[in-house]
Structures are given as C-alpha cells and as structure tokens.
Amino acid sequence: MRDGVVIWFAVGSIGLAAAYGCGGGSDNGARDTASGASNAGGNSSGGNAAGGTSGSSTGGSTSGSGGSSGGSGGGLPACNPTAGPAKGDGTNTAIDEIDDTDIMFETAGVGMGAWDFSKDASTGTITPANTAALMPEAGGQSGSALHVMGSGLTGWGAALGAFLNGAASAFDASAYGGVAFYIKGTSNVQEGENKVMVMARMPDVLPGPGSCCSDAVMGGECYSSHRATIDIPADWTEVKLPWSSFARPAWGLGSTMDLDPSRIRDITFSFNHDMMNSVPADGASFDVWIDGLRFMTTDEMVDMGAGGMPGAGGTPGGEGGAGATPGEGGAGGG
C-alpha cells in the first residue's frame, strides 16, 4: 500500500452539485472534440441515427415510439443496457499504476484500457497537445504519473479520461465498491478554484453503441453522466470515491438513472468552463497530476461505512469528456 494522505467521499461528505451554464443541445458535432480533432469516431449523426421503435424504460427513462430524430411519439432510442463484456473479479483492483512508458493498461487484468486527453475547440491550449503526446512522466506519487495542463479554455473545457475496456465498450466493475486515485495540483474551473469533476460514465448517456440518450428528447439529453466534485490537494493525496459518491445530474437521461457499476465506460477528470456565464472569466485552467488509478474492494467499503445512492445535482451543460477513441472524437459537454 502506498504512503500518503487518504481522503474518501460518501454521500453528504462533499458538494456533488455543479453549476452549469448551457443545456445538452443538439450541437454534438461541435462538442465532441478530443485533442483538437474533429468528431472522428464520435457522434457523427447525433449518435442515435438508428432511432428505435420503442423508447427505453431503463432507469425510468421516458417510453414512447419513434427514433431520436423526432419520429412518432418523440421517444428515446431503444438500447440494450447489458453489463460490460469484461468483468473484474473483485480482487485485482488495478486500473493503471501509470508506471510504464505508454497510456495503455489492462483494467483488472481483463479490460483493454487506454487514456485520452481532450480539449474544446476554443483557442485555449493543453499540454500535452493531444492524446498522442500524452505519456507518463517522472514525479509521481510512486514512480511516474500523468501530468496535464490547460489554460484559456472557453468552450466546454478539457478532460482526462481512462477508458476501461475500449472506447465503444464498457467494463463490469460491479464486484468493486468504487474507485481511488492519487492526485495533486491546481485548477480554476467552473466548479471553483482547485476543484475537479470526476465522472463515472455509462454508455447509456453517451452517443454511440449502447446509448439510450437523445438530444432531441427533452429530459433524455446525452452527456448527463454521474459525477462527484472534489478538491485538488497541493500535495499527493489518495482520494477514494465509492460508487455512491457519483451523483445523478439534474438534467438529461442521467437524471433518471442510478449509476450501474456493471456498465462503466470510463472514469473521466473533467475541467469545465461555463460558456454562458463565462466562469471562470478567462476560461478554464489547470495543472494536475494523476497517479495510481484503481478500484476499491468491497472490504474497503465496509471499513469506510459507505453506502447508499446520491440524489440529483447540478444544472444542464458544461460537461467535458474524453475522446470516443484514444486520440480522436471526444465526448465533451456543451
């Protein structure tokens, strides 16, 4: 076990709501950017071109006939919210120690994982400049770590995401109690100074395979991922987030659904900017290190006394996200 300070968050221990400035509109092509790339591999036609003959009832979402393109009934597209094809055994907790020389990893020894570093289409900058340039560097809590920076981001912001089993799949993490990671740094983002939003994102609320969302349906908007807002410490600290710490947003399809740990596509660190209210005024900025991303065992959960599911938090918009495939086609928020 690593030395260092440990912080854990359960329901009520932190403010999970985040203030957003714009809704999950239909401009997914503009929002879906990663590393400055176009929407390759992302939501080329709203993510729901196939539509569906009957709306999904999963997680309490609205039923109705017709596809997401506005067919009869205006219902949400049909989907098949099955568990991820790769499943952790509850004992192997590793996601990525970030101690090798690339951004690939094997989630719990079975998932084919990779990191992605995304930004909006504003004139702001990120370092490294894109996912292809993202590499572990010396100076981690133990060994190497990922070090990301950004400034002047006036679109949705930027994000560092860990795909647990590829960009078009999900991972079954139901045998675990949550996620933990080491973090340090600074930020000035929509959620406040030295804050970061951490999201556990299901395919249901992201355009693409397995999606149940539609930006054409009020209350069924995409990118409404479950999230927790945490403080970024100045020195290396391990943060523990039970699944119950990831709150529903107050908008979109995610507001109707509990987080299902058996269908986690990615864990994303999102550095948001409120475009409508210009918060912060000069755009989002951050200088953050991440190390030792892992799952928490259920035994840890018992020791922590954590449990329960959070309620809704936040208002529409502002959610950044990681690319639909490593290095291209991100899934940002508007």
N, C-alpha and C positions, 0 to 999 in steps of 0.2 A: 504494500500500500504506500502511496506517496505521502510525503510530509506536506504540511501546509494547512491553511485555514479552510474550514469546510462551512458552507452556507447551504441550508436547504429551505425550500419553499413549499408550503402546503396551502390549502385554501385559507384565505384570510390573512396570510402572512405577508403578502405584498399586494400592491395595487395592480390588478391584472387588466384594468381598463386602459385603453389608449385613445387619445383624441385624434380623429381622422378628419380630413378636410374634403374628400370627394368620394363619390359613390363608385361602385363597381360597374361602371358603364360598359358600353359595347366596344370601346376602343382597345380591344385586346392586342391588336397588332402593334400598337404603339407601346403598350405596357409590357409586352413580352420581349424584353431585351436582356441579353447577358453579354458581358464583355464588349458592349457596343455593337453587337451583331444584330442582324435583322432577325425576324421571327422564324428562323430555320428550325424545323423540328418542333415548333411550338404550336400555337393556336392559329393556324393559317386560315381557318374559316369559322372563328368563334369557338372552336373546339367541340362543337355539337352539330356538325353538318348532317349527321345521320338522323338526328332527331329521335323520336320514339313514338310508338302508337299508344303508349300509356305512361303516365308520369310515375316517377319512383315514389314509393311510400316509405323508403328507408329514412330512419331518423326523424320521422314526422314531416318530411318534405311534402309539398303540395301535389296532390294527384290531379290527373287530367289527361286528356288525349291530345295528340299533336306534338310535333317536334319543337325544338327550341327556337326554330326560325319563325315561330309565330303561327303554327298550324292551328287547327281547330282545338279550342279549349285552352291554348296557350300553356300547356303543361310542360313540366321538366322532362328532359330526355330520359329514356329508360337506361338503366345501368345494372351491372352485376357486382355489387359490393362484396366480393369474396375476400377471404384472408389472403395475405401475401404468399406467393409460392415458396419463398424461403423463410424458414422459421428458426428462431433461436431456441436453445434448449434450456434457458433459464440459468445456466451455469457459466457458459462462455459469454462474458459481458463486453468483450472488446468491440468497439466500433472502429476507432483509429487512434493509436497512440501517437501518430504523426512523427515517428522516429525513423522513417525510411527516406528515400530520395524521390518519391513521387506522390501524387494525390489520389492514388488508387488504394483500396483497402478491402478486406473480406469481413463484412459485418458478421460478428459472432461465428466466424469461420465458415459461413454458408452463403452470405449475401455478397453480391458483386457491387461494391460501393465505390463512389468517387466524389470528390469535392468539386464545387462550381462557384465561381466568383462573378457576380453580376452587377451591372450598374444601369441607371436610367439613360435616356437619350439627351440629357442636358449637356452643357459644356463643362460640367464638373469632371473631376478626374478621380481615378482609383489607382492604387499601387498594391500589387502588380496590376498591369494594364488590362489583363484578361485572364481567363482560366488557364490558357496555355502557358502563361508565365507564372502561375501560382505554384510555388514549391515550398516544402518545409525549410525553415532556416534555424540556425543555432540560436540559443537563448530561451528555449522552452522551460517549462516547469521541471521537466526531466528530459534531457536530450533536446530535440528540435521541436518546433511548433509552427503553426501558420500565423503569419503576421500580415494584416491587411489594413490599408489606409484609404481614406477618401475625403474629398472636400468639394464644396460648391455644388452639391448635387441637388438640383431644383426640380427634378421630376419626382418619381416615387422614392428615389433614394438608391440604395445599394444593398447587396445581401451576399452572405457566405453560406452556402448550403451543402449539406452532406447527404447525397442520395444513398439510401441504404441498400437498394437492390436494383440499380439502374434507373434511368430517367423515366421509363414507361412502365414501371412495375411498383411493387410495394413490398414491405417486409413485415412478417408476422412477429411482433415483439410482445405478444400477449403473455409470454412467460416471465416478463420483467415488470418491474414496478415503476420505471421512469428512466430518465437519462441524467447523466452527470458529466461535467467537463471542468477544466481549469480555464480561467480567463483573467486577463488584466488589460488595462488601457484607459482610454478616454474617449468621449464622444459628445457631440452636440446635435441631438436629433429631435424629431417630433415629440417623442416621449419625455424628453428632458435632457439635462446635462448628465453625462456619464451613465446613460441608460442604453439598453438594447432590448429589442423584442426578439424572443426566441419562439419559433413556431414549430409545432409538430403537424405536418401537413399530410392529409389523406388524399388519394386520387379523386375521391368523390367531389371535392371542391376545387379541383384544378382541371382546366381543359385538357382533354386527351383521353387515353384509354382508361376505362373505369369511371369516368366522370358522370356525375348526376346533376351538374350545375348548368345554368344558362344565364347569361347577362341580359337576355331578352325577357326573362320572367322576374317580376318584382318579388323579392324575397328569396330568389333562387340564384343570386349572382355568384360568380366564381371568385376565387382567391380569398374567400372568407375562412381562413384557416384558424385553428385553435392556437392560442398564443399566451405567453407569460412575459411580462416586462420585468427585467431585473436591473439592479445596479451593477455597473462595471467597477470593480475594485482597482486601486492603483497598483497593488502587488498581487502576485499569483494567489488565487483562491479557488478552491473547488466549490462549484455550485451544484446542488442536487435538486432536480425538478421531478417530483412524482408526476405521473400522467394526470392526476387530479389538479395539478397546477396550471394546466393548459386550458384556459377559459374559452368558451364559445365567444365569437364576436357578436355584436348586436345587430348585424346585418348579414344578408346573403344566406346561402344554403347552410353554411356552417353554424348559423344561429339556431338551426332546427335540429342539430345533430350532436350527440355526445362523441367525444374522441374515442375511436376504436383502435386500441394498440395493435390489433392484428392486421391493420391496414395503414401502416406508416410509410409514406413515400420518402420523406426527407425530414431532417432536422435543420432548420434554417435560422441563422442570425441575421435579422433584418434591421438595417439602419435607415429609418424612414424620414421622409420630408413631407410636410403638409403643403401641397401645392396651392390650395385655395387660400389658406391663411398665411402663407409664406413663413412657416415655422420649421426650423429657425430661419430668420430673415435672409441670411446669406447662403442658405442651403445646408443640407446635412453634411456633417463631417465626423470622422472617427479615426482612431489609431488603436487597433485592438489586436491582441494575441489570443489564440485559442490552442489548447493542448488537451490531450487525454480524453477525447470524447468516448463515452462508454454508456452501457445500460446499467441500471441499478437492479440488484437482485430483490426478490420478494422479501428475503430476510432483512435487508436494509429497510424496507418499507415498514416491517413490523417494529424494528428498532426505533424508527422515526415516529411511529404512531400516525402515519399519513393515511388518508383515505378520503373517499367522497369525490364528487364531481363538482366543478365550479359552475357558476351561472354565467350569464352573458355579460360581455364587457365591450366597451368601445363604440364608435360610430363609424359609418362607412368610409372606406377608402384608405389610401396611404400604405398599403401592404406591399412591400417589395418581396422579391423571391428569386430563387435560384433557377438556373437555366434548365430547359426541358431536356437537353442532352449536355454532357460536360462541354462547356466552351461555346454553346450556341443555344439560341432560343429560350431565353429566360422566362420566368413566370412572375413578373412583377405585378404590383397593385397600382391602381390609378388614383 
